[in-house]
């Protein structure tokens, strides 16, 4: 029960009104966001309007969103495809005129470069 009260108190401490930001609290909020990775909910007329978070967290969320969209697209494509749509590695190598020895040598060179 105590943990729930602490979590609620913490959440309430991270809600800030637009007017408070305008009265000089913006600098302190931004400092907390930068140094402690805290997040704030900005309310206007008692309604949540925005979130203040660090650039790092925002970038992570954007990356995750993009990866999620790519995963959805890949899943959809796999579901809509059939085996006739695929080529074996041997077919691809033959089409491009690559033999196994050439592929092995290329991979060895790549490993040495890295």
Secondary structure as the mmCIF struct_conf table of DSSP 4:
data_model
#
loop_
_struct_conf.conf_type_id
_struct_conf.id
_struct_conf.beg_label_comp_id
_struct_conf.beg_label_asym_id
_struct_conf.beg_label_seq_id
_struct_conf.end_label_comp_id
_struct_conf.end_label_asym_id
_struct_conf.end_label_seq_id
HELX_RH_AL_P HELX_RH_AL_P1 UNK A 2 UNK A 13
TURN_TY1_P TURN_TY1_P1 UNK A 14 UNK A 14
STRN STRN1 UNK A 15 UNK A 17
HELX_RH_AL_P HELX_RH_AL_P2 UNK A 18 UNK A 20
HELX_RH_PI_P HELX_RH_PI_P1 UNK A 21 UNK A 25
HELX_RH_AL_P HELX_RH_AL_P3 UNK A 26 UNK A 36
STRN STRN2 UNK A 40 UNK A 44
TURN_TY1_P TURN_TY1_P2 UNK A 45 UNK A 46
STRN STRN3 UNK A 47 UNK A 52
HELX_RH_AL_P HELX_RH_AL_P4 UNK A 55 UNK A 80
HELX_RH_3T_P HELX_RH_3T_P1 UNK A 83 UNK A 85
HELX_RH_AL_P HELX_RH_AL_P5 UNK A 89 UNK A 95
TURN_TY1_P TURN_TY1_P3 UNK A 96 UNK A 97
HELX_RH_AL_P HELX_RH_AL_P6 UNK A 100 UNK A 113
#
